[in-house]
């Protein structure tokens, strides 16, 4: 969370290439220009934190430190939620424990938060899709907000906020009330519930709030309501395993000023 507030991420937010029509997230198709050293150091910091928490990150840390893993390729896969590519990068270093897949959302988080801050005003007002208009992630939770009780979806990755109809599954679009239900846990407070869909067997945690959760705190709210996840899982409901959309995100090194001055080809 501290890293996401650093100005350097705001400086590398790319220019938008489209308006977000047709359900296309704003992040899709962008090209991020960032120095490999910036990403490499950030990835190594995350790996050290994971190691301190007891995860075996030695193969990945050695691969990044020895430059056997291209930090820009890893960052592109993390930002675009390309799990097959992440798994391939991990296997090439002899890691098959899913460490890189688990850390990828945190590696991408500062970039995604910066994009949300820069692009929030560019989201189409008519956005009516279940996935995030900024980064394409599935929502982490829904808010029933204010005295009017409007329903808003919240992205745990970038913190985005978009309105959605009450009676519709955010994952498959089901709007038959006989296929939709709500669960509650005896351990949870009354303002928390779980929206479930018997059409796709997915679930979404729902929280009643007076004011919007701060964008950078959506992930913390998700972590703090794990009792609801347990209730849903025990009844056979799951979160989607695959991303909402396949996205193309390019990550390149900025041009070298010295190379340009000397007239050298890359």
N, C-alpha and C positions, 0 to 999 in steps of 0.2 A: 504493500500500500504506500509506503514511503517512496519507493522507486517510481511509482506511477505519477507522483507529484513533481518529479524533476523536470525542469524546463526543456531538457534536451529531447524528450520524447515529443513535446509540442513542436519543436523545430523540425522534426522529420516527418510530420504528418503530410502525406502526399496530397496532390491536387485531385479533386474529384473528376471522374471521367464520364459520369452519367447521372441521371436524375433520380434513380431508384424506382423507375416505373416497372410494372409487371412483376413485382415481388423480388426484384434483384437488389440484394444488400448493397449499400454504398461502397463497402470495402471491396466488392468483387471487381477485378480488373485493374486495381491500382498498382503502381510501382513505387515501392518505398526505397529511398536512397539513404543508406546509412553505412558508416565505416564498419568493416568487419570487426575491428578491435572493440568497438562499443558493445556489439552483440556478444562477442566471445567472452568479454569480461563479465557481462551480465549473466550469461549461461553458467560460467564457472562459479559465480556467487550463488546461484540457485542450487547447483550441484553440491557446493559445500554445505549449504543449509540442509539439504536433503540428507547428506552424510551425517551431519550432527543429529538428525532425527532418527538415525539408525538404518537408513536405506543404503544398499550397496551400489554406489555410483562409480566405483573405481574404473570399470572399463570405459564408461562415457567420459569421465573427467580426463582420463589419459588420452582419449581420442581427441577431445577438444584442445587440450594443452599441446598435443603433438601436431595439431592442425590436420589430423586425419578426418575430422568432421568439419565440413564447411559451415561456419556459424551462420552465414546468410541463408544457406539451404535449409538448415535446421529452423531458423527463425521464420522463413517463408512457410514451411510445413506447419509450424505451431500457429501462426496467425491465420492461416487458411483452414485449420483443423483437418489437415490431410493425415489421418491416422495411418494409412498404409505406408506412406512415405516416412513417417516418424518411426514406424516399426522396422522398416528397411534400414534406416540409418542406425538404429540401435543394434539390429542383428549383425550389421557389418563390423561392429565393435565387440561382438561376443556377448551382448546383453539381451536376454530374452525374458526379463522379469517385468517388462512394462513400465520401467522407471521413466523413460523419456515420454511415453504417452501420458503418464500421470503428471509430470512436471510441465508439459507443454502449455496448458492453460495459464499457468502462473508466469511462464516465460513470455507469453504473448500479452499478458494483461496490461502492462504499462502502455504498450502501443495502442491497444484497443481502447483503453480509457482516454488516451489523448485524442484519438479519432472521434470518440463520442463527444468530447468537449468541443472539438472544432466543427463537427458536422450536425449537431443536434438540431440546429435551425434549418437544415436542408432536407430533413426527413419529410416525405410527402404527407400532407395532412390526411389523405385518404388511405393511408397504409392500413390494410385489413388482413394481414397475414399472421400466421402463428410464430414465425421466426423473426429474429431481431432485424430491424431495418438498417442498422449500422454494420454489424459483423456477421449476421446470418446465423447466430447461435439460437438454440431453443431457449425458451424462457426458463429461468430458475424458479420463479414463483409468480403468483398473481396477487395484486393488491385490490381489495375492495375499499375504495378510498372516499373519505369525507362523508358529510351528512347525506349527500346524494347517492352514495354507494356506487359510483362508476367503477368499472372493472378495468384494470391496467395490467399489462404484462411487463415483467422486469427481467432484463438480461443480466445474468451473473458475471458474464465475461467483460462487458464494456459498461454496464450500468444503465443502458437505454431504457426508455419508458414509452410504451405505446398503448393506446386504448383498444379494447376488444369487446365484442358482444358478450353478454352474460351466458347465454345458452349456446355455447359452441366449444368443441374440443379444439384446443390450440394446436394439436399435433396432426389430426386427420380431418378436421373440419366437420365432424359429426355434430348435427344439431337436433337430433331426435331425443326428446327429453327422456324417453324410456331407456335409452342407452347411456345416459349420463347420470351420475350420482355424486354424492358428497359423503366423505367419511370424516370422522373426528376421533381423536385419541383421548382416552380418559385422563392421560397424563398431561395433555396439552391444555393451554388456556382457551377460553371460549372464543377468542378472536382468531383462532387458527383452525383450518380444516384442510381437506384434501379433495380436490376435484378429480374424479376418475371417469374414464370412458371405457365402456364395454365393447366398443367397436374396435379400438386398437390396443386395449389393455394398457394405456398409458395413464400417468397421473401427474397432477400439478398442485403443489402446495399453495394454499390461499391464505392470505393474512389481511385482516381488517385494520386499516390505518386511518388516522385523521389527516396526516400529511404524508407526502411521498417519502419513501426511504431514500436517504442520500445515495447517489449512484455508486460511490465507492464502498458503501456498506451493504449492498445487495448480497454480495458473496458471504459476508459475515452473517446476515440474516438466514441465508440458506444453510450455513453450517450450524447455526444455533437452533434449527428446527429439525434436527435429524430424527427425533422421535416420530415425526410424521412420515419420514421415509421408511422407517421400520414398519409402521402400521400398513403402509401401502404395499411394501414388498411381501409382508406376511399374507396378504390377500391376493397376491399374484399380479399386481400392477408394477410396471417398470417405467423408468425414464428411457427416452430413445437412445439407442446405442450409437447410431450414425448421425452425423451432422444434418441439419435441415437441408442444406444445399451444397453442392460442390462449387468451390470458388477458386478463381485464379488470382493469386497475389504474387507479384514479383518483388524480389528484394535484391538490390544491386548496390555495389560500392560506388560512392560519388567519384566523379572524374578527378584525377590528380592534377593539381595546379602546376606542379613542376613538370609533369609529363607533357602537359599542354604547351608550356613555355618552351620546352626543348623540341617540340614537334614529334614526339615519339608516339608510335602506334601502340594501343593496348595489347 
